[in-house]
Amino acid sequence: MPTALLFRFSSPGPWGKQLTEHASALAHDIAQEPGLLWKIWLENRETGHAGGVYLFADGAAAELYREKHERRLSAMGLTEIMAHAFAVNTALSALTMAGAALGAPRAATAMAAAAS
């Protein structure tokens, strides 16, 4: 079952383009994680928080990554690390246009096909 993993932690930056430059190698490393389908990078300069939303193929892959990434973030000196895993309701997610990320057609396309 697909599993979403949400990370949030305090961060002094960098932000925006500087974060992109600074974390490019990390992004390439994360992209190679077993079971990772995608990641969305999150940043909030005003509150001093960063994080990510990840989609993994299954809970086991998400849990292995959670443990690895918590250690990595701590080693980087980041604090207030929170990580939460969630089972993904694929049927409802497809209705709200997450189908492409989950390998399913968009809800409107699927409903039109079913009606024909």
FINUGU-938013 format. One record per atom (N, C-alpha, C, O): x, y, z. Coordinates in nm, 3 decimals. Each point is the difference from the previous one (the first is absolute). Layout:
<kevexs>
<east->X north->Y up->Z>
...
</kevexs>
This chain:
<kevexs>
<east->0.085 north->-0.118 up->0.000>
<east->-0.085 north->0.118 up->0.000>
<east->0.089 north->0.124 up->0.000>
<east->0.094 north->0.007 up->0.079>
<east->-0.122 north->0.091 up->-0.166>
<east->0.080 north->0.123 up->0.000>
<east->-0.004 north->0.067 up->0.137>
<east->-0.102 north->-0.001 up->0.069>
<east->0.216 north->0.058 up->-0.031>
<east->0.013 north->0.065 up->0.129>
<east->0.059 north->0.139 up->-0.018>
<east->0.104 north->0.016 up->-0.064>
<east->-0.171 north->0.083 up->0.121>
<east->0.051 north->0.137 up->-0.002>
<east->0.079 north->0.023 up->0.129>
<east->-0.038 north->-0.046 up->0.107>
<east->0.147 north->0.118 up->-0.121>
<east->0.084 north->0.033 up->0.114>
<east->0.015 north->0.152 up->0.003>
<east->0.037 north->0.061 up->-0.100>
<east->-0.067 north->-0.001 up->0.214>
<east->0.007 north->0.144 up->0.016>
<east->0.110 north->0.033 up->0.099>
<east->-0.003 north->-0.046 up->0.115>
<east->0.100 north->0.126 up->-0.158>
<east->0.106 north->0.049 up->0.088>
<east->-0.017 north->0.149 up->0.020>
<east->-0.037 north->0.072 up->-0.093>
<east->0.064 north->-0.025 up->0.215>
<east->0.000 north->0.143 up->0.033>
<east->0.107 north->0.020 up->0.105>
<east->0.010 north->-0.078 up->0.095>
<east->0.072 north->0.184 up->-0.112>
<east->0.106 north->0.027 up->0.096>
<east->0.036 north->0.148 up->-0.004>
<east->-0.027 north->0.069 up->-0.098>
<east->0.090 north->-0.022 up->0.207>
<east->0.049 north->0.138 up->0.004>
<east->0.119 north->0.010 up->-0.094>
<east->0.080 north->-0.092 up->-0.011>
<east->-0.070 north->0.206 up->-0.056>
<east->0.110 north->0.021 up->-0.093>
<east->0.037 north->0.148 up->-0.005>
<east->-0.088 north->0.086 up->-0.010>
<east->0.218 north->-0.058 up->0.016>
<east->0.044 north->0.139 up->-0.014>
<east->0.015 north->0.040 up->-0.147>
<east->0.039 north->0.114 up->-0.030>
<east->-0.069 north->-0.203 up->-0.061>
<east->0.019 north->0.023 up->-0.143>
<east->0.118 north->-0.083 up->-0.047>
<east->0.052 north->-0.082 up->0.077>
<east->-0.009 north->0.099 up->-0.196>
<east->-0.038 north->0.098 up->-0.100>
<east->-0.140 north->-0.026 up->-0.057>
<east->-0.061 north->-0.104 up->0.025>
<east->0.013 north->0.201 up->-0.102>
<east->-0.134 north->-0.006 up->-0.056>
<east->0.004 north->0.023 up->-0.151>
<east->0.099 north->0.050 up->-0.053>
<east->-0.206 north->-0.088 up->-0.013>
<east->-0.017 north->0.029 up->-0.143>
<east->0.114 north->-0.049 up->-0.086>
<east->0.042 north->-0.115 up->0.011>
<east->0.007 north->0.202 up->-0.097>
<east->0.105 north->-0.037 up->-0.095>
<east->0.127 north->-0.047 up->0.072>
<east->0.066 north->-0.093 up->-0.047>
<east->-0.033 north->0.155 up->0.158>
<east->0.119 north->-0.043 up->0.074>
<east->-0.017 north->-0.141 up->0.055>
<east->0.095 north->-0.077 up->0.001>
<east->-0.216 north->0.043 up->0.044>
<east->-0.025 north->-0.137 up->0.045>
<east->0.016 north->-0.096 up->-0.117>
<east->0.060 north->-0.107 up->0.016>
<east->-0.112 north->0.144 up->-0.132>
<east->0.012 north->-0.086 up->-0.119>
<east->0.147 north->-0.028 up->-0.029>
<east->0.037 north->-0.114 up->-0.025>
<east->0.045 north->0.217 up->0.027>
<east->0.143 north->-0.017 up->-0.026>
<east->0.066 north->-0.083 up->0.110>
<east->0.080 north->-0.089 up->-0.029>
<east->-0.113 north->0.118 up->0.154>
<east->0.060 north->-0.066 up->0.114>
<east->-0.038 north->-0.148 up->0.010>
<east->0.082 north->-0.083 up->0.038>
<east->-0.206 north->0.050 up->-0.071>
<east->-0.052 north->-0.135 up->0.022>
<east->-0.010 north->-0.085 up->-0.127>
<east->-0.062 north->-0.106 up->0.003>
<east->0.120 north->0.150 up->-0.111>
<east->-0.010 north->-0.074 up->-0.125>
<east->0.054 north->-0.143 up->0.012>
<east->-0.065 north->-0.095 up->-0.046>
<east->0.181 north->0.079 up->0.106>
<east->0.057 north->-0.134 up->0.017>
<east->-0.089 north->-0.086 up->0.089>
<east->-0.018 north->-0.119 up->-0.027>
<east->-0.038 north->0.179 up->0.132>
<east->-0.092 north->-0.073 up->0.088>
<east->-0.123 north->-0.044 up->-0.077>
<east->-0.047 north->-0.112 up->0.017>
<east->-0.006 north->0.200 up->-0.100>
<east->-0.119 north->-0.035 up->-0.079>
<east->0.028 north->-0.118 up->-0.092>
<east->-0.084 north->-0.089 up->-0.014>
<east->0.201 north->0.088 up->-0.048>
<east->0.036 north->-0.113 up->-0.087>
<east->0.011 north->-0.129 up->0.081>
<east->-0.039 north->-0.107 up->-0.047>
<east->0.093 north->0.117 up->0.168>
<east->0.010 north->-0.118 up->0.087>
<east->-0.139 north->-0.050 up->0.041>
<east->-0.026 north->-0.120 up->-0.006>
<east->-0.061 north->0.211 up->0.046>
<east->-0.136 north->-0.038 up->0.041>
<east->-0.074 north->-0.065 up->-0.115>
<east->-0.077 north->-0.094 up->0.021>
<east->0.099 north->0.142 up->-0.143>
<east->-0.069 north->-0.055 up->-0.118>
<east->0.033 north->-0.147 up->-0.023>
<east->-0.073 north->-0.070 up->-0.071>
<east->0.181 north->0.023 up->0.130>
<east->0.041 north->-0.140 up->-0.017>
<east->-0.054 north->-0.092 up->0.110>
<east->0.028 north->-0.120 up->0.000>
<east->-0.104 north->0.174 up->0.093>
<east->-0.050 north->-0.081 up->0.112>
<east->-0.092 north->-0.111 up->-0.050>
<east->-0.090 north->0.026 up->-0.079>
<east->0.112 north->-0.148 up->0.126>
<east->-0.088 north->-0.110 up->-0.038>
<east->-0.144 north->0.027 up->0.040>
<east->-0.026 north->0.037 up->0.115>
<east->-0.066 north->-0.053 up->-0.207>
<east->-0.142 north->0.016 up->0.028>
<east->-0.052 north->0.141 up->-0.009>
<east->-0.121 north->0.021 up->0.010>
<east->0.209 north->0.080 up->-0.028>
<east->-0.045 north->0.139 up->-0.009>
<east->-0.066 north->0.024 up->-0.134>
<east->0.059 north->-0.029 up->-0.105>
<east->-0.181 north->0.083 up->0.107>
<east->-0.070 north->0.035 up->-0.124>
<east->0.019 north->0.147 up->-0.033>
<east->0.019 north->0.036 up->-0.116>
<east->-0.023 north->0.051 up->0.219>
<east->0.028 north->0.142 up->-0.018>
<east->0.018 north->0.068 up->0.134>
<east->-0.034 north->-0.054 up->0.105>
<east->0.088 north->0.175 up->-0.111>
<east->0.015 north->0.085 up->0.119>
<east->-0.035 north->0.143 up->-0.039>
<east->0.036 north->0.046 up->-0.109>
<east->-0.105 north->0.023 up->0.198>
<east->-0.024 north->0.143 up->-0.013>
<east->0.078 north->0.068 up->0.113>
<east->-0.017 north->-0.034 up->0.117>
<east->0.102 north->0.130 up->-0.154>
<east->0.080 north->0.074 up->0.097>
<east->-0.082 north->0.116 up->0.055>
<east->-0.065 north->0.072 up->-0.076>
<east->0.068 north->-0.054 up->0.207>
<east->-0.078 north->0.105 up->0.066>
<east->0.094 north->0.097 up->0.072>
<east->0.100 north->-0.042 up->0.059>
<east->-0.133 north->0.171 up->-0.063>
<east->0.078 north->0.097 up->0.076>
<east->-0.090 north->0.117 up->0.040>
<east->-0.086 north->0.043 up->-0.077>
<east->0.109 north->0.006 up->0.198>
<east->-0.074 north->0.115 up->0.050>
<east->0.099 north->0.091 up->0.073>
<east->0.028 north->-0.018 up->0.119>
<east->0.023 north->0.114 up->-0.192>
<east->0.101 north->0.093 up->0.055>
<east->-0.056 north->0.077 up->0.120>
<east->0.073 north->0.025 up->0.096>
<east->-0.202 north->0.011 up->-0.101>
<east->-0.059 north->0.081 up->0.107>
<east->-0.001 north->-0.073 up->0.134>
<east->0.025 north->0.061 up->0.104>
<east->-0.054 north->-0.191 up->-0.106>
<east->-0.005 north->-0.075 up->0.127>
<east->0.131 north->-0.073 up->0.029>
<east->0.017 north->-0.054 up->0.109>
<east->0.075 north->0.052 up->-0.206>
<east->0.126 north->-0.069 up->0.020>
<east->-0.014 north->-0.151 up->0.000>
<east->0.065 north->-0.070 up->0.077>
<east->-0.153 north->0.020 up->-0.165>
<east->-0.021 north->-0.144 up->-0.010>
<east->0.018 north->-0.047 up->-0.144>
<east->-0.025 north->0.074 up->-0.095>
<east->0.069 north->-0.196 up->0.082>
<east->0.011 north->-0.065 up->-0.130>
<east->-0.047 north->-0.143 up->0.017>
<east->-0.028 north->-0.045 up->0.111>
<east->0.018 north->-0.025 up->-0.223>
<east->-0.042 north->-0.139 up->0.008>
<east->-0.027 north->-0.055 up->-0.137>
<east->0.048 north->0.052 up->-0.101>
<east->-0.124 north->-0.158 up->0.099>
<east->-0.032 north->-0.063 up->-0.127>
<east->-0.118 north->-0.094 up->0.015>
<east->-0.028 north->-0.052 up->0.107>
<east->-0.038 north->0.033 up->-0.219>
<east->-0.106 north->-0.100 up->-0.011>
<east->0.050 north->-0.103 up->-0.099>
<east->0.035 north->0.034 up->-0.113>
<east->-0.031 north->-0.158 up->0.154>
<east->0.053 north->-0.109 up->-0.080>
<east->-0.111 north->-0.101 up->-0.026>
<east->-0.089 north->-0.019 up->0.084>
<east->0.093 north->-0.045 up->-0.198>
<east->-0.088 north->-0.111 up->-0.027>
<east->0.086 north->-0.122 up->-0.027>
<east->0.084 north->0.001 up->-0.091>
<east->-0.104 north->-0.105 up->0.170>
<east->0.072 north->-0.125 up->-0.014>
<east->-0.096 north->-0.109 up->-0.046>
<east->-0.120 north->0.006 up->0.024>
<east->0.175 north->-0.105 up->-0.090>
<east->-0.079 north->-0.112 up->-0.051>
<east->-0.066 north->-0.078 up->0.113>
<east->-0.107 north->-0.057 up->-0.019>
<east->0.172 north->0.054 up->0.136>
<east->-0.056 north->-0.078 up->0.111>
<east->0.054 north->0.051 up->0.134>
<east->0.094 north->0.080 up->0.004>
<east->-0.154 north->-0.127 up->0.101>
<east->0.036 north->0.043 up->0.135>
<east->0.140 north->-0.039 up->0.041>
<east->0.066 north->0.074 up->0.072>
<east->-0.019 north->-0.189 up->-0.117>
<east->0.134 north->-0.045 up->0.037>
<east->0.106 north->0.094 up->-0.055>
<east->0.094 north->0.037 up->0.071>
<east->-0.108 north->0.003 up->-0.197>
<east->0.095 north->0.093 up->-0.061>
<east->-0.005 north->0.136 up->0.071>
<east->0.103 north->0.062 up->0.024>
<east->-0.223 north->-0.017 up->0.009>
<east->-0.015 north->0.129 up->0.070>
<east->0.066 north->-0.005 up->0.136>
<east->0.066 north->0.097 up->0.040>
<east->-0.082 north->-0.205 up->0.032>
<east->0.058 north->-0.012 up->0.135>
<east->0.153 north->-0.003 up->-0.006>
<east->0.066 north->0.064 up->0.081>
<east->-0.010 north->-0.138 up->-0.176>
<east->0.146 north->-0.002 up->-0.014>
<east->0.053 north->0.140 up->-0.030>
<east->0.101 north->0.042 up->0.056>
<east->-0.169 north->0.029 up->-0.144>
<east->0.044 north->0.135 up->-0.034>
<east->-0.018 north->0.095 up->0.119>
<east->0.088 north->0.083 up->0.025>
<east->-0.197 north->-0.094 up->0.047>
<east->-0.023 north->0.086 up->0.116>
<east->0.115 north->-0.009 up->0.097>
<east->0.052 north->0.102 up->0.047>
<east->-0.011 north->-0.225 up->-0.015>
<east->0.111 north->-0.020 up->0.094>
<east->0.128 north->0.062 up->-0.054>
<east->0.071 north->0.070 up->0.074>
<east->-0.040 north->-0.094 up->-0.201>
<east->0.121 north->0.053 up->-0.062>
<east->-0.001 north->0.153 up->-0.001>
<east->0.100 north->0.063 up->0.035>
<east->-0.212 north->-0.003 up->-0.074>
<east->-0.006 north->0.144 up->-0.015>
<east->0.000 north->0.072 up->0.135>
<east->0.058 north->0.109 up->0.011>
<east->-0.121 north->-0.168 up->0.090>
<east->0.006 north->0.061 up->0.134>
<east->0.145 north->0.008 up->0.047>
<east->0.041 north->0.101 up->0.057>
<east->0.037 north->-0.208 up->-0.078>
<east->0.141 north->0.001 up->0.038>
<east->0.077 north->0.106 up->-0.079>
<east->0.081 north->0.074 up->0.056>
<east->-0.108 north->-0.066 up->-0.186>
<east->0.069 north->0.096 up->-0.085>
<east->-0.031 north->0.144 up->0.043>
<east->0.091 north->0.082 up->0.010>
<east->-0.218 north->-0.052 up->0.014>
<east->-0.037 north->0.135 up->0.041>
<east->0.063 north->0.038 up->0.134>
<east->0.048 north->0.112 up->0.017>
<east->-0.048 north->-0.206 up->0.077>
<east->0.063 north->0.024 up->0.129>
<east->0.149 north->0.027 up->-0.017>
<east->0.055 north->0.090 up->0.065>
<east->0.011 north->-0.166 up->-0.151>
<east->0.143 north->0.019 up->-0.026>
<east->0.029 north->0.136 up->-0.063>
<east->0.109 north->0.054 up->0.015>
<east->-0.208 north->0.002 up->-0.084>
<east->0.013 north->0.132 up->-0.061>
<east->-0.026 north->0.111 up->0.102>
<east->0.011 north->0.118 up->-0.033>
<east->-0.044 north->-0.155 up->0.158>
<east->-0.026 north->0.098 up->0.104>
<east->-0.141 north->0.054 up->0.001>
<east->-0.029 north->0.096 up->0.071>
<east->-0.061 north->-0.155 up->-0.148>
<east->-0.139 north->0.045 up->-0.004>
<east->-0.075 north->-0.057 up->0.119>
<east->0.028 north->-0.111 up->0.046>
<east->-0.125 north->0.187 up->0.004>
<east->-0.071 north->-0.039 up->0.121>
<east->-0.151 north->-0.002 up->-0.023>
<east->-0.048 north->0.034 up->-0.108>
<east->-0.024 north->-0.075 up->0.210>
<east->-0.146 north->-0.007 up->-0.003>
<east->-0.048 north->-0.082 up->-0.119>
<east->-0.094 north->0.038 up->-0.070>
<east->0.160 north->-0.151 up->0.049>
<east->-0.033 north->-0.086 up->-0.114>
<east->-0.125 north->-0.081 up->0.033>
<east->-0.004 north->-0.073 up->0.099>
<east->-0.095 north->0.087 up->-0.184>
<east->-0.122 north->-0.079 up->0.013>
<east->-0.021 north->-0.076 up->-0.130>
<east->0.010 north->0.057 up->-0.109>
<east->-0.038 north->-0.185 up->0.121>
<east->-0.027 north->-0.082 up->-0.119>
<east->-0.123 north->-0.085 up->0.029>
<east->-0.011 north->-0.064 up->0.105>
<east->-0.082 north->0.063 up->-0.200>
<east->-0.123 north->-0.076 up->0.014>
<east->-0.027 north->-0.075 up->-0.129>
<east->0.012 north->0.055 up->-0.109>
<east->-0.048 north->-0.182 up->0.122>
<east->-0.036 north->-0.082 up->-0.116>
<east->-0.152 north->-0.018 up->-0.003>
<east->-0.065 north->-0.011 up->0.104>
<east->0.012 north->0.009 up->-0.225>
<east->-0.144 north->-0.014 up->-0.020>
<east->-0.026 north->-0.099 up->-0.112>
<east->0.065 north->0.006 up->-0.104>
<east->-0.160 north->-0.097 up->0.124>
<east->-0.047 north->-0.084 up->-0.111>
<east->-0.076 north->0.091 up->-0.096>
<east->-0.069 north->0.091 up->0.043>
<east->0.082 north->-0.116 up->-0.172>
<east->-0.065 north->0.082 up->-0.101>
<east->-0.129 north->-0.067 up->-0.045>
<east->0.000 north->-0.116 up->-0.040>
<east->-0.109 north->0.190 up->0.047>
<east->-0.127 north->-0.046 up->-0.054>
<east->0.003 north->0.033 up->-0.149>
<east->-0.028 north->0.113 up->-0.040>
<east->0.063 north->-0.212 up->-0.041>
<east->0.021 north->0.025 up->-0.143>
<east->-0.129 north->0.035 up->-0.073>
<east->0.004 north->0.079 up->-0.094>
<east->-0.117 north->-0.135 up->0.134>
<east->-0.126 north->0.030 up->-0.068>
<east->-0.038 north->0.147 up->0.016>
<east->-0.033 north->0.067 up->-0.098>
<east->0.039 north->-0.016 up->0.221>
<east->-0.032 north->0.141 up->0.022>
<east->0.107 north->0.091 up->-0.060>
<east->-0.031 north->0.107 up->-0.052>
<east->0.157 north->-0.149 up->0.060>
<east->0.108 north->0.082 up->-0.055>
<east->-0.014 north->0.015 up->-0.151>
<east->0.028 north->0.107 up->-0.054>
<east->-0.072 north->-0.211 up->-0.015>
<east->-0.021 north->0.009 up->-0.144>
<east->-0.112 north->0.100 up->-0.032>
<east->0.007 north->0.069 up->-0.101>
<east->-0.108 north->-0.062 up->0.186>
<east->-0.109 north->0.094 up->-0.021>
<east->0.046 north->0.145 up->0.015>
<east->-0.060 north->0.091 up->-0.058>
<east->0.165 north->-0.070 up->0.135>
<east->0.050 north->0.136 up->0.020>
<east->0.130 north->0.023 up->-0.077>
<east->0.088 north->0.075 up->0.043>
<east->-0.077 north->-0.141 up->-0.157>
<east->0.104 north->0.020 up->-0.100>
<east->0.140 north->-0.045 up->0.039>
<east->0.097 north->0.046 up->-0.059>
<east->-0.084 north->-0.134 up->0.156>
<east->0.131 north->-0.057 up->0.034>
<east->0.025 north->-0.126 up->-0.080>
<east->0.104 north->-0.065 up->0.017>
<east->-0.197 north->0.029 up->-0.102>
<east->0.011 north->-0.124 up->-0.076>
<east->0.127 north->-0.013 up->-0.081>
<east->0.057 north->-0.109 up->-0.007>
<east->-0.012 north->0.217 up->-0.055>
<east->0.123 north->-0.008 up->-0.080>
<east->0.117 north->-0.043 up->0.086>
<east->0.084 north->-0.080 up->-0.044>
<east->-0.076 north->0.131 up->0.164>
<east->0.108 north->-0.037 up->0.091>
<east->-0.014 north->-0.144 up->0.049>
<east->0.098 north->-0.064 up->0.037>
<east->-0.219 north->0.014 up->-0.036>
<east->-0.027 north->-0.135 up->0.048>
<east->-0.012 north->-0.101 up->-0.114>
<east->-0.030 north->-0.117 up->0.023>
<east->0.052 north->0.163 up->-0.146>
<east->-0.006 north->-0.090 up->-0.114>
<east->-0.141 north->-0.029 up->-0.048>
<east->-0.022 north->-0.099 up->-0.070>
<east->-0.074 north->0.183 up->0.107>
<east->-0.139 north->-0.018 up->-0.042>
<east->-0.042 north->0.119 up->-0.084>
<east->0.057 north->0.108 up->0.013>
<east->-0.156 north->-0.126 up->-0.100>
<east->-0.046 north->0.114 up->-0.080>
<east->-0.070 north->0.102 up->0.086>
<east->-0.047 north->-0.030 up->0.110>
<east->0.040 north->0.152 up->-0.160>
<east->-0.075 north->0.105 up->0.068>
<east->-0.145 north->-0.041 up->0.017>
<east->-0.054 north->-0.069 up->-0.086>
<east->-0.008 north->0.110 up->0.194>
<east->-0.137 north->-0.042 up->0.031>
<east->-0.094 north->0.032 up->-0.114>
<east->-0.081 north->-0.085 up->-0.036>
<east->0.087 north->0.203 up->-0.023>
<east->-0.092 north->0.039 up->-0.107>
<east->0.020 north->-0.091 up->-0.121>
<east->-0.098 north->-0.039 up->-0.065>
<east->0.222 north->0.005 up->0.033>
<east->0.028 north->-0.089 up->-0.111>
<east->-0.054 north->-0.140 up->0.027>
<east->-0.059 north->-0.063 up->-0.087>
<east->0.080 north->0.016 up->0.208>
<east->-0.048 north->-0.134 up->0.037>
<east->-0.152 north->-0.004 up->-0.002>
<east->-0.057 north->-0.100 up->-0.045>
<east->-0.010 north->0.204 up->0.092>
<east->-0.147 north->0.001 up->0.001>
<east->-0.055 north->0.007 up->-0.141>
<east->-0.100 north->-0.065 up->-0.030>
<east->0.165 north->0.143 up->-0.058>
<east->-0.045 north->0.010 up->-0.140>
<east->0.017 north->-0.133 up->-0.071>
<east->-0.087 north->-0.040 up->-0.078>
<east->0.196 north->-0.028 up->0.105>
<east->0.023 north->-0.132 up->-0.061>
<east->-0.103 north->-0.100 up->0.047>
<east->-0.048 north->-0.083 up->-0.078>
<east->0.014 north->0.089 up->0.207>
<east->-0.100 north->-0.092 up->0.055>
<east->-0.138 north->0.026 up->-0.056>
<east->-0.080 north->-0.093 up->-0.016>
<east->0.050 north->0.220 up->-0.015>
<east->-0.133 north->0.036 up->-0.052>
<east->-0.018 north->-0.043 up->-0.146>
<east->-0.113 north->-0.018 up->-0.045>
<east->0.225 north->0.001 up->-0.029>
<east->-0.015 north->-0.034 up->-0.143>
<east->-0.025 north->-0.147 up->-0.022>
<east->-0.014 north->-0.043 up->-0.115>
</kevexs>
